[in-house]
Structures are given as structure tokens and as C-alpha cells.
Amino acid sequence: LKFQLGTFQWCWTIEEILEHTSASPNLLGLIHSRILSMSASTVEILKVAACLSHRFDGETLWMVLQELDVAPRCSHDDFENLLRECCENSILSVSNTNVRDSTSSTSSIDIHAGASFRFSHSKVQEAVVALIENHEEFVSLQHEIGKVLLENLSPEEQETMIFVLANLVNCGKEKGPDIALLNLQAATKAKDMAAFQSTLNFVEHGVKNISGDKMWTTHFDIVLKLHTLGAVAHSSLGNDKRAIEYCEEVLEQKHATPLQKCGVYNVQLDVLHCRQEHSLALEKCLAYLKELGCHFPSNKIVRKIQAAPYMSKTRKDYIPTIDQMEEMPHMSDAVTLQMVQLLERAGSSAFAIDEDLYIMTRCKFVRCIGDKGLTPDTGGAFASFANVLMHKYGDFDTAKELAELSIVAQDLMHADFYKARTLMTVHFFVLSWINPVQSRRKKLLEGYEVGMRVGNTFSGVNCSLGYVYLSFLGGTKLQMVHEDCCVYITQMRRLKIDVCAEIVSPIWQLVENLLGISGSTIILKGNVIDEDEILKSAKPHTQRMVHRFKCYACMLFGEYEAGADLILAHDGAEFLSKFFLGCGSGLEFFPMGVCMYASARLSKKSTKQKKYKRVADQVRSQVQELTKKGCMNLTSVLSLLDAEFYALSGKPVLAKKSYNQAVVEAARGGFQQNAAVASERYSGYLLELKEYDEASYRLNEAIKYYREWGAPVLVSLLEKRETALSQHK
């Protein structure tokens, strides 16, 4: 039985399981006969052992037998001999002895030194349980054993077997706060292990033990914690309705302090975030922060005015060096710890809808770290602030330093739960702009794996989003991108993290277009999405992604004017380029610039040509600025846009040089599709100059690059064009 992180599913082969775990009927029958042939004392001891668990400790079993009047009295030596007899008859086996090495014989086991046993097969345990005359007797025996353990085990010993203990005690009809507290302890441990269904079982038993009109008055702390755990577990299992019911019951308690309500605040906000109800989530989050004494201006104009100086002072006064950070204390103030959790959620909600508030929440988080000490999410806080500095204020140098600081902070805090968020923010939003995008993919995959492993599925899935996004833009072979989309986007949908699925689904559909699966070209419609349905009903960020990759399709399939008109219809280049702060790697400028310049060269109407050229020059200017700041992935893009600019300006020498440079830079950088587009555009320009032999060569180069990328539809399209060109020559 294996858990496949790629599909987020358990995988198994029934035949292999049966081969390794099954016991033949003959063997089970033989063991059952052996049990019946044993002494009454042995059988009664086995019954008690079967109630404990599949595995049990010898000392614990001996203690229970001394307290219960269910088996004939025997000496400790006789008890040890009876256990040894069970082992020799393959009913029990020794699972651990902390005394001698694994070669120790059964006769040498010292039970009091910590020997542990297990039933040799689950069917053997079932056979022992079947010897108990009726179900009521079995349940009663379990409850009695639970009471004995509860009375005789130390708190430390109870903790080690809390699940067994709680399950045994829950078999009885007795109720009370002590049993509720026991279930609370079990539920807490189960939640920490991400065993959310078990968490719910213990929560429900705990609430039943103190239910009543006055339970919130008489047992407030226990009830509060049980309801908070119930909300967390239901939310983690996707039961949003039940999670909200638990939250609302806590929030109705007027005597609960804001700090006591924070657990359900977080759950409520997570549910709203997954539903993409960002405005409502942000509204509630700001209200909760206000209760904790953290205020932000309610007026948008005031926020816009204050955001820049607030950021500037934060950058100047609150960013430590690595040495300073290593000397900083860990945050211990409960109110501030909860405040930074809410600040993170507020920032996540504001990210898509309120840029200034996003900036201010990120700055406030960094200030809390500077004032109160490090938190487990320090790495993520610094990484988000680096994103703000890079993409809002153009401070690439400080952003790079902060990104490196965030990685050090992540390693310093040893907080794996937050690692996925840190890696996503650092490698997708920051370093993918100033390092080769291909080099970031491995780190994003690491973030995905650790996020899934520790239960931070939202951050883990975000890392897989970044992985797919950069894989496509970075020139990864299309068949591999398609396979990754099948795995990761399907998983996003299964986990109901629709916001991530909606962002990358247009990529998947475009890939299917390029592979010839959908039969479409520039229309994003097929097995994955239908662009018409999305543009009618979806949220703005999803519409922007459809427009972004529809523009990309227009460039690849040579429908330049369709792509350019799409951009003009949606407020020019800003609409497509300004998505989420820092989302992407700058390569989104590539199709916009190509479509605009190509359309300007094709257009016969001077008015429209001016519109195309104006936006094209804006895109080229932005790419120039970014390359000056170190965006190495855009060097080939800038060369191609320079070539288009020179071609439009009637400067063939400079145009040819820039076209050739664009091809070389794109190919060396691993951007196969960029090299193909540059070669194709160069070929078209050479045709305008009537240099047919060189044009044919460049067109064949484009075919080669598209073939290496794995785009059969584009290869076929250009091969037809090359045939026509050969005939023309």
C-alpha cells in the first residue's frame, strides 16, 4: 500500500496484498483449534489482550489482569509462561523487546523490561474476540479495561496509548467531563497527525459526554477546543457546511474572547478563500484583526497614499541581516502570534482584489517579526515582502536579498508546514524573474511534495500550479506538460482548490490544441475548458488567464491580429500583464509584443497601425526595463521585439541582426517555442525582402524547433507553408 503524491491517492494491488497478508483457511483453522485446546486461563488472557489492541504491551496486560476479575489468578511466572506458549503456537509474536537483540529466543523475554506483543494475524485476533459470548459482553469488557487503564496509567503512559484508551472508554455508557477531556486529548493528537476522520470521531464522543444547555457555561474550555478541532477536521475533509456550523456555534458565545475565537476564525477564512469569496474573507479578516488591535485604513484612497511610505519605512527599519535574524527571539505573545496568522490570511485574500491592502498586510507581518520575534512563517513573510518590493516598487536587488533571507529563515525555523508557501513565493514570484525559469521547477516540485506530506495542501497545490506554469513557458516538451496537467490539475479539482485549477486550465487546453487532441487552434475549447463559458461566468482572474493564453495561441498559430485585437479590447497591454502581483516570470510579454508588432506591420490602416505600434512599444519598453534589472529570461524576447521594431522602422540590417540574436538566445536558454517563433518571424521578414533561400532555411529551423518542442500541429502547418515556398522559388 503506497501513497502516490503525484495523484494524491492510495495505490495498491489486491493480488500483492493477498500474497503478503492472507492466511490460508487451513492455517486459520489450525490456529483456532490451538486456541480452543489451550487452558481456560490462557484463553481469558487472550480475550483481554484482544480488547487492548492488535499490538499491546506485556506490562499493561499484566496490570489490567490484576485489576479485573475476568481471568483465573496466576503468578507472574505463570503469566509469562502463558504468553510464551501463545508465541510458540503462532497466536502471538514478539513485536519489540527493549532488552536483547532481535535474535533473542521467546524463552528469554523479560516482560517487565518492556516486551510488546502483537497478534500474528488480524484473523487470529478476530477468532479470539469471537470466543466472547455476545457483543454486549465484549463492549462491557472493553469499557472496564478502559477504566482500569485510565485509573492506573500515568499521564505520560496515557499519552502513548491515547487512541486505544479513548476508544475503550467510549464503549461504555458513562458520561462526564473526564471522558470528554480524554477525547479532547485524542482528537488533538489525531489532528496533529492529519488523521481528520479520527479527529471527528473523538470530537463527537467528547461533545456527547458534556452535551446540554449549560455545557458552554460549565465546561467552556473543553467545549471550545472540541468545537475548534471539529471545525478544523471538517474543513480539512472538505465538509465546509459542517465546518461553518462548528465555527458559528463558537462565534455565538459572547463571553469568548477574540483570542479564544481565533481558531474558528482561521477555519472560516480558509473556507471562504477556497470558495474564492475573497471580498467576504477580507472583510471578516480585517474585522477579526481589529478585535486584536490591528487596524488598517478603511478608505481606499488613504490606503493608496499610505502604502508607499509604509513599505519604505518597513524596508528601512525592519529587515534584519542573516546574523541579526539568527540572534532574534522566537515570538511568544499569543495575541501577536494569532495576529500574524490573520495577517497572512488577509494578505492572501487581498492579493487578488486590493493591491494596496496586500502591501500593507505584508509590511505589518514583517514589522511584527521585527518587534516580537520570529514565527514559523517568517520565511513566507519575508518572501511575500520581496514580491512586493520587486513587482510593485521595482527594487530587484533588495527583493533578491530578501528571497535568500527567507530561505535561511525557513531552514532556521524548521517549520515544514510553511515550507511550501515559502518555496512557492520565492521561486515562482521572485526568483523565476531573475534566474532561468527551468531551474525553479525542481524547487517548486519540492514545495509541492512537502506541502502534501505535511497537510498544507493549498500551498502544495500552489507549487504544482507554478511548476506547470513555468514548465510550459520554459519550453518543456508538450507531452510532458500534458501529462503533468493531467496529474496536477485533476488533483486540484478533486481537492476543490478551484482557484488554482482555473489559473492553469487554459494552459492545459492550449497544450491539447498544440498536440492535436482538441482539433482547435486559437479557440480554447475542448476536453479541458470552453472559453465561451468561462468568459460569460468566471471571475476576472480566470478571464484574464483565458485571454493571456488565447493571445499566446494567436501568436503560435500566426493569427497575430486576432491576438492584438484581443489586447486592445481589454485596455491594452496592462490588462494582460497585470494579473496577480508578480505572477509569472515576465515571459507573458512575449506573445503580446509579437502580436502587436506583427499586426502593426500587416495593418493597412494607419489609425489601427498606430494603436498596435503604441501598445507594442509599451511592451518593448517594459521588457527593456526588466532586462536591465536582471530578468535573464527576457533577453531573447527583447531581441525579437527589437527585430520587429527595426523591421517596422525600415532598418533591415539591425532587424536581421536582432532576429538572429533572438533565435540563438532562445535556443541556448531552452525556450524551444520562442526560438521557433523567432525563426518563423525572421523567415516572414526575409520573404518581404525577397530573400527566398534564407527564408526557407529559417522556416525549416522553425519547424525543427517546434518538432523538438513536440507541437505536431504547428509542424504540419509550417511544413505546408514551406512546400508552398519551395514551389514559389
C-alpha positions in Angstrom: 0.0 0.0 0.0 1.6 3.2 -1.2 0.6 6.9 -1.3 1.2 8.5 -4.7 1.9 12.2 -4.2 1.5 12.8 -7.9 -2.1 11.8 -7.9 -2.8 12.3 -4.2 -4.2 8.8 -4.0 -3.5 5.5 -2.3 -2.3 2.8 -4.7 -2.4 -0.9 -4.2 -2.6 -4.2 -6.0 -5.0 -6.7 -4.5 -3.0 -9.7 -5.6 0.2 -8.4 -3.9 -1.7 -7.6 -0.7 -3.3 -11.1 -0.6 0.1 -12.6 -1.3 1.8 -10.9 1.6 -1.0 -10.7 4.2 -3.5 -13.5 3.6 -3.7 -16.6 5.8 -5.0 -19.8 4.3 -8.2 -21.2 5.7 -6.3 -24.3 6.8 -3.8 -22.3 8.8 -6.5 -20.2 10.4 -8.5 -23.3 11.2 -5.4 -24.9 12.8 -4.7 -21.8 14.9 -8.4 -21.6 16.0 -8.1 -25.3 17.1 -5.0 -24.4 19.1 -6.7 -21.6 20.9 -9.6 -23.9 21.9 -7.1 -26.5 23.1 -5.4 -24.1 25.5 -6.2 -23.7 29.1 -9.0 -21.5 30.3 -6.5 -19.1 31.9 -4.7 -18.6 28.5 -8.0 -18.1 26.6 -9.2 -15.5 29.1 -5.8 -13.7 29.0 -6.1 -13.6 25.2 -9.6 -12.2 25.4 -8.3 -9.2 27.4 -5.4 -8.8 25.1 -7.7 -8.7 22.1 -9.6 -5.9 23.7 -6.5 -3.8 24.1 -5.4 -3.7 20.5 -3.7 -5.6 17.7 -0.5 -4.7 19.5 -0.1 -4.5 23.3 2.4 -4.2 26.0 3.0 -7.1 28.3 3.2 -5.0 31.4 0.0 -3.2 30.6 -1.8 -6.5 30.1 -0.5 -7.9 33.4 -1.6 -4.7 35.2 -5.1 -5.0 33.7 -5.4 -8.7 34.7 -4.5 -7.8 38.3 -7.3 -5.2 38.4 -10.1 -7.2 36.6 -11.7 -10.3 37.9 -12.0 -11.9 34.4 -9.3 -14.5 34.4 -8.1 -17.0 37.0 -5.4 -15.7 39.2 -1.9 -16.8 38.3 1.6 -15.8 39.3 3.7 -13.5 37.2 5.9 -16.5 36.2 2.8 -18.4 35.0 1.6 -15.3 33.1 5.0 -15.1 31.3 4.8 -18.8 30.5 1.3 -18.5 29.1 2.5 -15.6 26.8 5.4 -17.7 25.7 3.1 -20.6 24.9 1.0 -18.3 22.7 4.1 -17.2 20.9 5.2 -20.8 20.3 1.8 -21.7 18.9 1.9 -18.7 16.5 -1.0 -16.9 18.1 1.2 -14.0 19.3 4.5 -12.8 18.2 7.0 -10.5 19.9 6.9 -7.1 18.2 9.6 -5.4 20.3 11.9 -6.2 23.2 14.0 -3.4 24.6 16.2 -5.9 26.3 18.1 -8.1 23.8 18.7 -8.1 20.1 16.3 -9.5 17.6 17.8 -12.9 17.8 16.6 -13.5 21.3 14.5 -16.6 21.8 11.0 -16.4 23.0 12.0 -18.0 26.3 14.4 -15.2 27.1 11.8 -12.4 27.0 11.6 -10.2 30.2 8.0 -8.8 30.0 8.7 -6.2 32.7 11.6 -4.8 30.7 9.2 -3.6 28.0 8.3 -6.6 25.8 5.5 -5.9 23.4 3.4 -8.4 21.5 1.0 -8.5 18.6 -1.5 -11.0 17.2 0.1 -13.0 14.4 -2.7 -12.1 12.1 -5.9 -9.9 12.3 -7.9 -13.1 11.8 -6.4 -14.6 14.9 -7.5 -11.6 16.9 -11.0 -11.9 15.4 -11.1 -15.5 16.3 -10.2 -14.6 20.0 -12.9 -11.9 20.1 -15.4 -14.4 18.7 -14.9 -16.5 21.8 -16.6 -13.8 23.9 -20.2 -14.9 24.1 -22.0 -11.8 23.0 -21.4 -8.2 21.8 -22.7 -6.6 25.0 -20.1 -8.6 27.0 -17.4 -7.6 24.6 -18.3 -3.9 24.8 -18.6 -4.1 28.6 -15.2 -5.7 28.9 -13.6 -3.0 26.7 -15.1 -0.3 28.8 -13.9 -1.9 32.0 -10.4 -2.3 30.6 -10.5 1.4 29.6 -11.5 2.4 33.2 -8.6 0.4 34.6 -6.1 2.0 32.3 -7.4 5.4 33.0 -7.1 4.9 36.7 -3.7 3.2 36.8 -1.6 4.7 34.0 0.5 7.8 34.5 -0.3 10.9 32.2 2.8 10.0 30.2 1.7 6.4 29.7 -1.8 7.5 28.8 -0.4 9.8 26.1 1.4 6.9 24.5 -1.8 4.9 24.0 -4.3 7.7 24.0 -6.2 6.4 20.9 -6.6 2.9 22.4 -7.6 4.3 25.8 -10.2 6.7 24.4 -11.8 4.1 22.2 -12.0 1.7 25.1 -13.6 4.2 27.4 -16.0 5.3 24.7 -17.5 1.8 24.7 -19.3 2.5 27.9 -22.4 4.5 28.7 -20.8 6.6 31.4 -20.5 10.3 30.7 -18.6 13.1 32.2 -16.0 15.9 31.7 -13.1 13.5 32.4 -14.1 11.3 29.4 -14.6 14.5 27.3 -11.1 15.6 28.2 -9.7 12.3 27.3 -11.4 12.5 23.8 -10.1 16.1 23.5 -6.6 14.8 24.0 -7.1 12.0 21.5 -8.7 14.4 19.0 -5.8 16.9 19.3 -3.2 14.2 18.7 -5.2 12.8 15.7 -5.4 16.3 14.2 -1.6 16.8 14.6 -1.2 13.5 12.7 -3.6 14.8 9.9 -6.0 11.9 10.8 -9.0 14.1 10.4 -11.7 11.4 10.4 -10.4 10.1 13.7 -10.3 13.6 15.0 -14.0 14.0 14.2 -14.9 10.7 15.9 -13.2 11.8 19.1 -14.7 15.2 18.9 -18.2 13.8 18.6 -17.7 11.5 21.6 -16.2 14.3 23.6 -19.2 16.6 22.9 -21.7 13.9 23.8 -20.1 13.5 27.2 -20.9 17.0 28.2 -23.8 18.0 26.0 -26.6 20.0 27.4 -27.9 23.5 27.7 -25.2 24.6 30.1 -22.2 22.9 28.6 -20.7 26.2 27.4 -21.1 27.6 30.9 -19.8 24.6 32.9 -17.1 23.2 30.6 -16.2 26.2 28.4 -12.6 25.4 27.7 -13.2 21.7 26.8 -16.2 22.6 24.6 -14.4 25.4 22.9 -11.4 23.2 22.0 -13.6 20.4 20.8 -15.6 22.6 18.5 -12.5 24.2 17.1 -11.0 20.8 16.4 -14.3 19.8 14.8 -14.2 22.8 12.5 -10.6 22.2 11.5 -11.3 18.5 10.8 -14.4 19.1 8.8 -12.7 21.8 6.8 -9.7 19.6 6.0 -12.1 16.8 4.8 -13.9 19.3 2.5 -17.1 19.3 4.7 -17.4 23.1 4.5 -21.0 23.2 5.7 -20.3 21.3 8.9 -17.1 23.3 9.4 -19.1 26.5 9.3 -21.7 25.1 11.7 -19.0 24.4 14.3 -17.5 27.9 13.7 -20.8 29.6 14.2 -21.5 27.9 17.4 -18.2 29.2 18.8 -18.8 32.7 17.4 -22.2 32.8 19.1 -20.5 32.6 22.6 -20.5 36.3 23.7 -18.2 35.6 26.6 -15.5 34.1 24.4 -12.5 36.5 23.8 -11.3 37.3 20.3 -8.2 35.2 21.0 -10.3 32.2 22.0 -12.3 32.5 18.8 -9.2 32.7 16.6 -9.1 29.0 15.9 -12.5 29.1 14.2 -11.7 32.5 12.6 -8.9 30.8 10.7 -11.2 27.9 9.6 -13.9 30.2 8.4 -11.4 32.3 6.4 -9.9 29.2 4.9 -13.3 28.0 3.7 -14.1 31.4 2.2 -10.7 31.5 0.5 -11.2 28.1 -1.1 -14.6 29.2 -2.3 -12.9 32.2 -3.8 -15.1 34.6 -1.8 -12.1 36.9 -1.4 -14.1 40.1 -0.6 -16.0 38.5 2.2 -12.9 36.7 3.5 -11.0 40.0 3.5 -13.9 41.9 5.2 -14.1 39.3 8.0 -10.3 39.1 8.4 -10.0 42.8 8.8 -12.8 42.8 11.4 -11.0 40.0 13.4 -7.7 41.8 13.2 -9.4 44.9 14.6 -10.6 42.9 17.6 -7.0 42.0 18.2 -5.9 45.7 18.0 -4.6 45.7 14.4 -6.1 48.4 12.3 -5.8 49.4 8.6 -7.4 52.4 6.9 -10.9 51.7 5.7 -10.7 54.3 2.9 -9.1 53.0 -0.3 -7.6 56.4 -1.2 -6.0 56.7 2.2 -4.5 53.2 1.8 -3.1 54.1 -1.6 -1.5 57.2 -0.1 0.0 55.4 2.9 1.1 52.2 1.2 4.3 53.5 -0.3 5.8 55.3 2.8 4.6 52.4 5.0 6.6 50.0 2.8 9.6 52.3 2.6 9.9 52.5 6.4 9.4 48.8 6.7 12.2 48.1 4.3 14.5 50.6 6.0 13.9 49.7 9.7 12.6 46.1 9.9 14.7 43.9 7.6 17.4 42.1 9.6 20.6 40.7 8.3 21.2 36.9 8.4 23.4 37.3 11.6 20.8 39.5 13.2 18.0 37.1 12.4 19.9 34.2 13.9 20.0 36.1 17.2 16.3 37.1 17.3 14.0 35.5 19.8 11.0 33.4 18.8 7.6 35.1 19.0 5.8 34.0 22.2 3.0 36.6 22.7 -0.3 34.7 22.0 -2.1 37.8 20.6 0.7 38.6 18.2 1.0 35.0 17.1 -2.6 35.0 16.2 -2.4 38.4 14.6 0.3 37.3 12.2 -1.8 34.3 11.2 -4.7 36.6 10.3 -2.3 39.0 8.5 -1.3 36.1 6.3 -4.9 35.3 5.5 -5.7 38.9 4.9 -2.8 39.2 2.5 -3.9 36.1 0.7 -7.4 37.5 0.2 -6.2 41.0 -0.7 -3.7 39.6 -3.2 -6.4 39.2 -5.9 -8.6 42.3 -5.1 -6.8 45.0 -3.2 -3.1 45.6 -4.1 -2.5 48.4 -1.5 -4.0 46.4 1.3 -1.9 43.4 0.2 1.2 45.6 0.5 0.2 46.9 4.0 -0.6 43.5 5.4 2.7 42.1 4.2 4.5 45.1 5.7 2.7 44.7 9.0 3.7 41.0 9.2 7.3 41.9 8.8 7.0 44.6 11.4 5.5 42.1 13.9 8.5 39.9 13.3 10.9 42.8 13.9 9.1 43.8 17.1 8.1 40.5 18.6 10.4 37.8 17.2 10.5 35.0 14.6 7.4 32.9 13.8 7.2 29.6 12.0 6.1 31.5 8.9 8.9 34.0 8.9 10.3 32.7 5.6 6.9 33.2 3.9 6.6 36.7 5.3 10.0 37.8 4.0 9.3 36.1 0.6 6.0 37.9 0.3 7.6 41.2 1.1 10.3 40.5 -1.5 7.4 40.0 -4.0 6.1 43.5 -3.1 9.5 45.2 -3.4 10.2 43.6 -6.8 6.9 44.0 -8.6 5.3 47.0 -7.1 8.4 49.1 -6.4 10.9 47.7 -8.9 13.6 47.0 -6.2 15.0 43.9 -7.6 18.2 43.9 -5.7 16.6 44.1 -2.2 14.0 41.6 -3.4 16.7 39.1 -4.3 18.4 39.6 -0.9 15.1 39.1 0.9 14.4 36.0 -1.1 17.7 34.5 0.1 16.9 35.7 3.7 13.5 33.9 3.5 15.2 30.6 2.6 17.6 31.0 5.6 14.6 31.8 7.8 12.8 28.7 6.6 15.7 26.5 7.4 16.2 28.2 10.8 12.6 27.7 11.9 12.4 24.0 10.8 8.7 24.6 10.1 7.8 22.2 7.2 4.1 23.2 7.3 5.1 26.6 5.9 7.8 25.5 3.6 5.6 25.1 0.6 4.4 28.6 0.8 7.9 30.0 1.2 9.2 28.0 -1.8 6.3 29.0 -4.0 6.7 32.7 -3.2 10.5 32.7 -3.6 10.8 30.6 -6.7 7.7 31.5 -8.6 7.0 35.1 -7.7 10.6 36.3 -7.2 13.5 34.2 -8.4 11.8 33.0 -11.6 12.2 36.6 -12.8 15.9 36.8 -12.3 17.0 33.1 -12.7 16.4 30.6 -15.5 12.8 29.5 -15.2 13.8 25.9 -15.8 15.9 26.0 -12.6 12.9 26.9 -10.5 10.8 23.9 -11.4 12.7 21.5 -9.2 12.2 23.7 -6.1 8.5 24.1 -6.9 8.2 20.4 -7.1 9.9 20.1 -3.7 7.4 22.5 -2.3 4.5 20.5 -3.7 5.8 17.3 -2.2 6.5 18.8 1.3 3.1 20.6 1.3 1.2 17.4 0.5 3.3 15.4 3.0 2.6 17.7 6.0 -1.1 18.5 5.1 -0.6 22.0 3.8 -2.5 21.1 0.6 -3.3 24.6 -0.5 0.3 25.7 -0.6 1.4 22.4 -2.0 -1.1 22.7 -4.9 0.0 26.3 -5.5 3.5 24.9 -6.0 2.2 22.4 -8.6 0.5 25.4 -10.3 3.8 27.2 -10.5 5.5 24.0 -11.7 3.0 23.6 -14.6 3.1 27.3 -15.5 6.9 27.5 -15.7 7.1 24.2 -17.5 5.0 25.5 -20.4 6.6 28.9 -20.6 10.1 27.4 -20.1 10.0 25.1 -23.2 9.4 21.7 -21.6 8.2 19.2 -24.1 4.5 19.5 -24.6 3.7 15.8 -24.0 5.4 16.1 -20.6 3.5 19.3 -19.8 0.3 17.5 -20.8 1.0 14.6 -18.5 1.7 17.0 -15.6 -1.5 18.8 -16.3 -3.4 15.5 -16.2 -2.0 14.8 -12.8 -1.9 18.2 -11.1 -5.0 19.9 -12.4 -7.1 16.8 -11.9 -5.8 16.8 -8.3 -6.7 20.5 -7.8 -10.2 19.8 -8.9 -10.5 16.7 -6.7 -9.3 18.8 -3.7 -11.8 21.6 -4.6 -9.0 24.1 -4.9 -10.7 25.6 -8.0 -8.7 28.9 -7.9 -5.6 27.0 -8.9 -7.3 24.8 -11.4 -8.8 27.8 -13.1 -5.5 29.6 -13.5 -3.7 26.7 -15.3 -6.5 25.0 -17.1 -6.2 27.4 -20.1 -2.6 26.1 -20.4 -3.8 22.5 -20.5 -6.3 23.3 -23.2 -3.7 25.2 -25.3 -1.4 22.2 -25.0 -4.2 19.9 -26.2 -4.7 22.3 -29.1 -1.0 22.1 -30.0 -0.9 18.3 -29.7 -3.9 18.0 -32.0 -6.1 16.4 -29.3 -8.8 19.1 -29.4 -8.9 19.9 -33.1 -8.9 23.6 -32.2 -6.2 26.2 -32.8 -6.7 29.7 -31.2 -10.1 28.8 -29.6 -9.5 27.4 -26.2 -12.3 24.8 -26.3 -12.1 21.1 -25.8 -11.9 18.4 -23.1 -10.5 20.9 -20.5 -12.3 24.2 -20.8 -14.7 26.1 -23.0 -13.6 29.7 -23.3 -17.1 31.0 -24.0 -18.5 29.5 -20.8 -15.6 30.9 -18.8 -15.8 34.4 -20.3 -19.5 34.5 -19.5 -19.4 33.3 -15.9 -16.0 33.1 -14.4 -14.2 35.5 -12.1 -11.9 38.2 -13.5 -8.6 36.4 -12.8 -9.9 33.3 -14.7 -10.9 35.5 -17.7 -7.5 37.1 -17.7 -5.8 33.7 -17.9 -8.0 32.7 -20.8 -7.1 36.0 -22.6 -3.5 35.6 -21.8 -3.1 32.1 -23.3 -5.5 32.8 -26.1 -3.1 35.6 -27.1 -0.3 33.0 -26.8 -2.2 30.7 -29.2 -2.8 33.6 -31.6 1.0 34.1 -31.7 1.8 30.4 -32.2 -0.8 29.9 -35.0 0.1 33.1 -36.8 -3.2 34.8 -36.0 -1.5 38.0 -35.0 -4.3 40.5 -35.5 -6.7 38.3 -33.5 -4.3 38.4 -30.6 -3.6 42.2 -31.0 -7.3 43.0 -31.1 -7.9 40.9 -28.0 -5.3 43.0 -26.2 -6.8 46.3 -27.4 -10.3 45.2 -26.5 -9.2 44.8 -22.9 -7.4 48.0 -22.1 -4.2 47.3 -23.9 -1.1 45.5 -22.6 -1.8 46.4 -18.9 -4.9 44.1 -18.8 -2.9 41.0 -19.8 0.3 41.8 -18.0 -1.2 43.0 -14.7 -2.6 39.7 -13.3 -1.6 39.0 -9.7 1.4 40.9 -8.3 4.5 39.0 -9.6 2.5 36.1 -11.2 4.6 34.5 -13.9 8.1 35.2 -15.0 7.8 38.1 -17.4 7.5 35.7 -20.4 3.9 36.7 -20.8 5.1 39.9 -22.5 6.4 37.7 -25.4 3.1 36.9 -27.2 1.8 40.4 -26.5 4.8 42.1 -28.1 4.9 39.8 -31.1 1.2 40.0 -31.9 1.3 43.8 -31.6 4.3 44.4 -33.8 3.3 41.8 -36.4 -0.2 43.4 -36.6 1.3 46.8 -37.0 3.4 45.6 -39.9 0.4 43.9 -41.5 -2.2 46.6 -41.0 -3.0 48.8 -44.0 -5.0 51.3 -41.9 -2.7 54.0 -40.4 -5.0 54.6 -37.4 -5.1 51.0 -36.4 -1.4 50.6 -37.1 -0.7 53.4 -34.7 -2.7 51.7 -32.0 -0.9 48.5 -32.5 2.5 50.2 -32.5 1.8 52.2 -29.4 1.0 49.2 -27.3 3.9 47.2 -28.9 6.3 50.0 -28.0 4.9 50.0 -24.4 5.5 46.2 -24.1 9.0 46.6 -25.6 9.8 49.4 -23.1 8.7 47.2 -20.2 10.8 44.3 -21.4 13.8 46.7 -21.8 13.4 47.9 -18.2 13.0 44.3 -16.8 16.1 43.1 -18.6 18.1 46.0 -17.2 17.1 44.8 -13.8 18.3 41.3 -14.4 15.4 39.3 -16.0 17.6 37.0 -18.0 14.6 35.0 -19.4 13.6 38.1 -21.4 16.8 38.7 -23.3 15.7 36.7 -26.3 12.2 38.3 -26.0 13.8 41.7 -26.1 16.0 40.8 -29.1 12.9 39.6 -31.0 10.9 42.7 -30.1 13.9 44.8 -31.2 13.9 43.0 -34.5 10.2 43.6 -35.0 10.7 47.3 -34.1 13.6 47.6 -36.6 11.6 45.8 -39.3 8.7 48.1 -38.8 11.0 51.1 -38.9 12.6 50.0 -42.2 16.1 49.1 -40.8 16.8 45.7 -42.3 20.4 45.4 -41.1 19.5 45.9 -37.5 16.4 43.8 -37.9 18.3 40.8 -39.3 20.9 41.0 -36.6 18.3 41.1 -33.9 16.2 38.3 -35.4 19.3 36.0 -35.5 20.3 37.0 -31.9 16.7 36.2 -30.7 16.9 32.7 -32.2 20.3 32.0 -30.7 19.4 33.3 -27.2 16.1 31.5 -27.1 17.6 28.2 -28.2 20.5 28.5 -25.8 18.1 29.3 -23.0 16.0 26.2 -23.6 13.0 28.1 -24.9 12.2 25.9 -28.0 8.9 27.6 -28.8 10.5 31.1 -28.5 13.3 30.0 -30.9 10.7 28.6 -33.3 8.6 31.9 -33.2 11.7 34.0 -33.8 12.8 31.8 -36.7 9.3 31.9 -38.2 9.1 35.7 -37.9 12.6 36.0 -39.4 11.5 33.9 -42.3 8.5 36.1 -42.9 10.6 39.2 -42.9 13.1 37.7 -45.3 10.2 36.9 -47.6 9.3 40.6 -47.5 12.9 41.3 -48.6 12.6 38.5 -51.3 15.5 36.6 -49.9 13.8 33.2 -50.6 16.7 30.8 -49.8 17.4 32.3 -46.4 13.7 32.5 -45.7 13.3 28.8 -46.5 16.2 27.9 -44.2 14.7 29.9 -41.3 11.3 28.3 -41.8 12.9 24.9 -41.6 14.6 26.0 -38.5 11.2 26.9 -37.0 9.9 23.5 -38.0 12.9 21.9 -36.2 12.3 23.8 -33.0 8.6 23.1 -33.0 9.3 19.4 -33.6 11.7 19.4 -30.6 9.1 21.1 -28.5 6.6 18.4 -29.5 4.0 20.5 -31.3 2.8 18.4 -34.3 0.0 20.8 -35.3 2.4 23.6 -35.8 5.0 21.4 -37.5 2.3 20.4 -40.0 1.2 24.0 -40.5 4.7 25.2 -41.3 5.6 22.2 -43.5 2.7 23.2 -45.8 4.0 26.7 -45.8 7.5 25.5 -46.6 6.2 23.4 -49.5 4.4 26.4 -50.9 7.6 28.5 -50.5 9.7 25.9 -52.4 7.2 25.9 -55.2 7.3 29.6 -55.3 11.0 29.6 -55.6 
